[in-house]
Amino acid sequence: MQYRPLGQTGLTVSIMGFGAAPLGNEYGELETKTGIRAVHAAIERGINFFDTSPMYGRSLSEERLGKALKGKREQIVLATKGGWSDPEHFDFSPQNLRQSLEDSLVRLKTDVIDIYQLHDIEFISSDQILNETLPTIAQFRDEGKIRFIGITAYPLPMLGEVAAQWPVDTILSYCHYNLLNTTLADSLLPFAKENGIALINASSLHMGMLTEQGAPSWHPAPLKVHKASQKAAAILRERGSNITELALQFALSNQDISSTLVGMSSEEEVIQNANLVGTEPAEALLAAVRPVIDPIKDLNWQVGLPENHEPDAVAPR
């Protein structure tokens, strides 16, 4: 395993992080014992950064991760989130965030969360985030219940605008640094480097699109992105490779991203993915898929409040 500093937190994290959404059955039914074995296998292979949320499985991911971390909590950097607990319910009020944090501490069987993140801030106004929500999270830090503060969202401009006005420690962006979209590197990365903020890259497989199975039915990307991904997968298959392997190699190769989260649900997946650390994407394979990917590359869709949409975003499928 390889490690990088997590911004200016003083923490060092594995460049491949464990995205725990699959522990909440977000990508299909999973037996608890299978998920726990996946967590243990990840720790054994040096993965020390684990990211979850009450939203994943409506607390199931946190519950399973808490069980898996029994006797192993001190070996890892633990991140969870607050503000979003079910698909239709965003509540970033001080009262809800406090209750959410207390519940997370119980489920995760820990006294402190290393990185506490506001989950998908694009669904509320920047004013509320800056004037109410982040000050509330700062209180949790002062009380010793969390160590560092993070924000997560899909639209990159909003993440940058909030971080420019409040000294957050980490920024988690999803679907913005992978084979299909690299806008994170162009827009947010220079700002984060200059200000010592750690970048966490989520959905390096574009929420399941860069896999042999293809995207789930709910995926919001336009149809032409789905089709291009399927064609790219077929091209790589013909060459004896697969799109997931190339996508992970590509995402992990960026030296300026602290950690790339990968959703993993089994010991076998952990082993396969961890073996990719330190390997480089083959330029010949990248060249083979570029003609298919380039026409739809960096296409963003609308997420959250209209005022928070990225300027070039299109309506979701």
C-alpha positions as CSV (number, residue, x, y, z in Angstrom):
1,M,0.0,0.0,0.0
2,Q,1.0,3.6,-0.6
3,Y,0.2,6.6,1.6
4,R,-0.2,10.3,1.3
5,P,-0.7,13.2,3.8
6,L,-4.3,14.1,4.4
7,G,-3.9,17.8,3.8
8,Q,-2.6,19.6,6.9
9,T,-4.4,17.3,9.4
10,G,-1.2,15.5,10.3
11,L,-2.9,12.2,9.3
12,T,-1.6,9.9,6.6
13,V,-4.0,7.8,4.6
14,S,-3.8,5.0,2.1
15,I,-4.2,6.2,-1.5
16,M,-6.9,3.6,-1.9
17,G,-9.7,4.2,0.7
18,F,-12.6,1.9,1.6
19,G,-15.9,3.3,0.4
20,A,-18.4,1.7,2.7
21,A,-21.6,2.4,0.8
22,P,-21.8,-1.3,-0.3
23,L,-21.9,-2.3,3.4
24,G,-25.3,-0.5,3.4
25,N,-26.6,-2.7,0.5
26,E,-26.4,0.4,-1.8
27,Y,-25.2,-1.8,-4.7
28,G,-27.0,-5.0,-3.9
29,E,-27.7,-7.3,-1.0
30,L,-24.7,-8.1,1.1
31,E,-24.4,-10.5,4.0
32,T,-23.0,-8.9,7.2
33,K,-20.2,-11.5,7.6
34,T,-19.1,-11.0,4.0
35,G,-18.9,-7.2,4.5
36,I,-16.9,-7.7,7.8
37,R,-14.5,-10.0,6.0
38,A,-14.0,-7.3,3.4
39,V,-13.2,-4.7,6.0
40,H,-10.7,-7.0,7.7
41,A,-9.0,-7.9,4.4
42,A,-8.7,-4.2,3.6
43,I,-6.9,-3.4,6.9
44,E,-4.6,-6.5,6.4
45,R,-3.6,-5.0,3.1
46,G,-2.8,-1.6,4.5
47,I,-6.0,0.3,3.6
48,N,-6.4,2.6,6.6
49,F,-9.0,5.2,5.4
50,F,-12.7,4.2,5.7
51,D,-15.6,6.4,4.7
52,T,-19.2,5.9,5.5
53,S,-22.5,7.8,6.1
54,P,-25.8,7.3,7.9
55,M,-27.3,7.6,4.4
56,Y,-25.8,4.3,3.2
57,G,-28.4,1.7,4.0
58,R,-30.1,4.2,6.4
59,S,-27.5,3.5,9.1
60,L,-26.8,-0.1,8.0
61,S,-23.3,0.7,6.7
62,E,-22.2,2.4,9.9
63,E,-23.6,-0.5,12.0
64,R,-21.7,-3.1,10.0
65,L,-18.5,-1.0,9.9
66,G,-18.7,-0.5,13.6
67,K,-18.9,-4.3,14.1
68,A,-16.0,-4.9,11.8
69,L,-13.8,-2.4,13.5
70,K,-14.0,-4.0,16.9
71,G,-10.5,-4.2,18.2
72,K,-9.2,-2.4,15.0
73,R,-10.4,1.1,15.4
74,E,-7.0,2.6,16.3
75,Q,-5.6,1.2,13.0
76,I,-7.7,3.3,10.8
77,V,-8.7,6.9,9.9
78,L,-12.5,7.0,10.1
79,A,-14.8,9.4,8.2
80,T,-18.5,9.6,8.3
81,K,-21.1,12.3,7.4
82,G,-24.1,14.2,8.6
83,G,-27.1,16.1,7.2
84,W,-28.5,13.4,4.9
85,S,-30.2,10.3,6.4
86,D,-32.6,9.1,3.7
87,P,-33.1,9.8,0.0
88,E,-35.8,12.5,0.5
89,H,-34.6,14.1,3.8
90,F,-31.9,16.7,4.1
91,D,-31.6,18.3,7.5
92,F,-28.5,20.3,8.3
93,S,-30.0,22.0,11.4
94,P,-27.8,22.1,14.5
95,Q,-30.3,19.8,16.4
96,N,-30.3,17.2,13.7
97,L,-26.6,17.2,13.1
98,R,-25.9,16.7,16.8
99,Q,-28.3,13.8,17.1
100,S,-26.9,12.3,13.9
101,L,-23.3,12.6,15.2
102,E,-24.3,11.0,18.5
103,D,-26.0,8.1,16.7
104,S,-23.0,7.6,14.4
105,L,-20.7,7.4,17.4
106,V,-22.8,4.7,18.9
107,R,-23.1,2.7,15.6
108,L,-19.4,3.0,14.9
109,K,-18.5,2.1,18.4
110,T,-16.1,4.9,18.8
111,D,-15.6,8.0,21.0
112,V,-14.4,10.3,18.2
113,I,-14.8,10.6,14.4
114,D,-11.6,11.5,12.6
115,I,-13.2,13.3,9.7
116,Y,-16.8,14.5,10.0
117,Q,-18.2,15.7,6.7
118,L,-21.4,17.5,5.6
119,H,-23.0,15.1,3.2
120,D,-23.9,16.7,-0.2
121,I,-24.1,20.4,0.6
122,E,-25.5,21.2,-2.8
123,F,-29.0,20.5,-1.4
124,I,-29.0,23.5,0.9
125,S,-28.0,27.1,0.5
126,S,-24.4,28.3,1.0
127,D,-25.6,30.8,3.5
128,Q,-26.9,28.1,5.8
129,I,-23.8,26.1,5.4
130,L,-21.5,29.0,6.2
131,N,-23.6,30.7,8.9
132,E,-25.2,27.8,10.7
133,T,-24.0,24.4,9.7
134,L,-20.2,24.7,9.7
135,P,-20.2,26.7,13.0
136,T,-22.2,23.8,14.5
137,I,-19.6,21.2,13.3
138,A,-16.9,23.4,14.8
139,Q,-18.5,23.0,18.1
140,F,-18.4,19.3,17.8
141,R,-14.6,19.6,17.2
142,D,-14.2,21.8,20.2
143,E,-16.0,19.2,22.3
144,G,-13.6,16.5,21.1
145,K,-16.2,14.4,19.4
146,I,-14.7,14.9,15.9
147,R,-11.1,15.8,14.9
148,F,-11.4,17.4,11.5
149,I,-14.1,19.0,9.3
150,G,-15.0,18.1,5.7
151,I,-17.5,18.9,3.0
152,T,-18.9,16.8,0.2
153,A,-20.9,17.6,-2.9
154,Y,-21.2,17.0,-6.6
155,P,-20.9,20.5,-8.0
156,L,-17.3,21.6,-7.9
157,P,-17.8,25.4,-7.9
158,M,-19.9,25.3,-4.7
159,L,-17.3,23.2,-2.9
160,G,-14.6,25.8,-3.8
161,E,-16.8,28.8,-2.8
162,V,-17.6,27.3,0.6
163,A,-14.0,26.2,1.3
164,A,-12.8,29.7,0.3
165,Q,-14.9,31.2,3.1
166,W,-14.5,28.6,5.8
167,P,-11.3,26.7,6.7
168,V,-12.4,23.1,6.1
169,D,-9.8,20.3,6.3
170,T,-11.1,18.0,3.6
171,I,-13.2,18.2,0.4
172,L,-14.8,15.0,-1.0
173,S,-15.8,15.2,-4.6
174,Y,-17.5,12.4,-6.5
175,C,-17.6,11.6,-10.2
176,H,-15.2,14.4,-11.1
177,Y,-11.9,12.5,-11.4
178,N,-12.0,9.3,-13.4
179,L,-11.8,8.1,-17.0
180,L,-15.0,10.0,-17.9
181,N,-14.4,13.3,-16.1
182,T,-11.3,15.0,-14.9
183,T,-12.6,18.5,-14.1
184,L,-11.5,18.1,-10.4
185,A,-7.9,18.4,-11.5
186,D,-8.5,21.6,-13.5
187,S,-10.9,23.5,-11.2
188,L,-10.6,22.5,-7.6
189,L,-7.2,20.9,-7.2
190,P,-5.0,24.0,-7.6
191,F,-7.2,25.8,-5.0
192,A,-6.9,22.9,-2.6
193,K,-3.2,22.6,-2.9
194,E,-2.7,26.3,-2.3
195,N,-4.8,26.2,0.8
196,G,-3.6,22.9,2.2
197,I,-7.0,21.2,1.9
198,A,-7.0,17.4,1.4
199,L,-8.9,16.2,-1.7
200,I,-10.8,12.9,-1.5
201,N,-11.9,11.4,-4.8
202,A,-15.0,9.3,-4.7
203,S,-16.7,7.3,-7.4
204,S,-13.6,6.6,-9.4
205,L,-15.8,4.1,-11.3
206,H,-18.4,6.9,-12.0
207,M,-21.0,5.3,-9.6
208,G,-20.7,1.9,-11.2
209,M,-20.6,2.9,-14.8
210,L,-16.9,2.0,-15.3
211,T,-17.5,-1.7,-14.6
212,E,-18.3,-4.8,-16.7
213,Q,-21.9,-4.8,-15.3
214,G,-22.4,-1.1,-16.4
215,A,-24.2,1.6,-14.6
216,P,-27.2,0.9,-12.3
217,S,-30.6,1.9,-13.6
218,W,-30.8,5.0,-11.4
219,H,-27.6,6.5,-12.8
220,P,-28.3,10.2,-13.7
221,A,-25.7,10.6,-16.5
222,P,-27.1,11.2,-20.0
223,L,-27.7,8.2,-22.2
224,K,-24.7,9.0,-24.5
225,V,-22.4,8.7,-21.5
226,H,-23.8,5.2,-20.7
227,K,-23.4,4.1,-24.3
228,A,-19.8,5.4,-24.5
229,S,-18.9,3.6,-21.3
230,Q,-20.3,0.3,-22.6
231,K,-18.4,0.7,-25.9
232,A,-15.1,1.5,-24.0
233,A,-15.6,-1.6,-21.9
234,A,-16.1,-3.7,-25.0
235,I,-12.9,-2.3,-26.5
236,L,-10.9,-3.2,-23.5
237,R,-12.5,-6.6,-23.3
238,E,-11.3,-7.4,-26.8
239,R,-7.8,-6.5,-25.7
240,G,-7.8,-8.8,-22.7
241,S,-8.3,-6.1,-20.2
242,N,-11.2,-4.6,-18.3
243,I,-12.5,-1.2,-17.7
244,T,-12.6,-1.3,-13.9
245,E,-8.9,-2.1,-13.7
246,L,-7.9,0.7,-16.1
247,A,-10.2,3.2,-14.3
248,L,-8.8,2.4,-10.9
249,Q,-5.2,2.7,-12.1
250,F,-6.0,6.0,-13.8
251,A,-7.6,7.5,-10.6
252,L,-4.9,6.2,-8.3
253,S,-2.1,7.7,-10.4
254,N,-2.9,11.3,-9.5
255,Q,-0.3,12.3,-6.9
256,D,-2.2,15.3,-5.6
257,I,-5.3,13.4,-4.4
258,S,-5.0,12.2,-0.9
259,S,-7.2,9.1,-1.2
260,T,-9.4,7.6,-3.8
261,L,-12.4,5.8,-2.3
262,V,-13.4,2.5,-3.8
263,G,-16.6,0.7,-2.9
264,M,-15.8,-2.9,-1.9
265,S,-18.1,-5.6,-0.7
266,S,-16.0,-8.8,-0.6
267,E,-12.6,-10.0,0.4
268,E,-12.0,-10.9,-3.3
269,E,-12.7,-7.4,-4.5
270,V,-10.4,-6.0,-1.8
271,I,-7.5,-8.2,-3.0
272,Q,-8.0,-7.4,-6.7
273,N,-8.2,-3.7,-6.1
274,A,-5.4,-3.5,-3.6
275,N,-3.1,-5.3,-6.1
276,L,-3.6,-2.4,-8.5
277,V,-1.9,0.1,-6.1
278,G,1.5,1.1,-7.6
279,T,0.6,0.0,-11.1
280,E,0.2,2.5,-13.9
281,P,-2.5,2.5,-16.6
282,A,-1.3,1.3,-19.9
283,E,-1.0,4.2,-22.4
284,A,-2.0,1.9,-25.2
285,L,-5.3,1.0,-23.5
286,L,-6.0,4.7,-22.7
287,A,-5.4,5.6,-26.3
288,A,-7.7,2.8,-27.4
289,V,-10.7,4.2,-25.4
290,R,-10.0,7.9,-25.9
291,P,-11.9,8.2,-29.3
292,V,-15.0,6.8,-27.6
293,I,-14.7,8.8,-24.3
294,D,-13.5,12.2,-25.5
295,P,-16.8,13.2,-27.2
296,I,-18.7,12.8,-23.8
297,K,-15.8,13.6,-21.4
298,D,-16.3,16.1,-18.6
299,L,-20.1,16.1,-19.0
300,N,-21.8,17.1,-15.7
301,W,-25.4,16.7,-14.7
302,Q,-27.6,18.9,-12.5
303,V,-27.7,18.0,-8.8
304,G,-29.1,19.9,-5.8
305,L,-30.6,23.3,-5.7
306,P,-30.6,25.1,-9.0
307,E,-28.5,27.9,-7.5
308,N,-25.8,25.3,-6.9
309,H,-25.7,23.7,-10.3
310,E,-22.5,23.7,-12.3
311,P,-22.8,26.2,-15.1
312,D,-22.5,23.6,-17.9
313,A,-24.5,20.9,-16.2
314,V,-27.3,19.1,-18.1
315,A,-30.5,17.7,-16.8
316,P,-30.1,14.2,-15.4
317,R,-31.4,11.2,-17.3
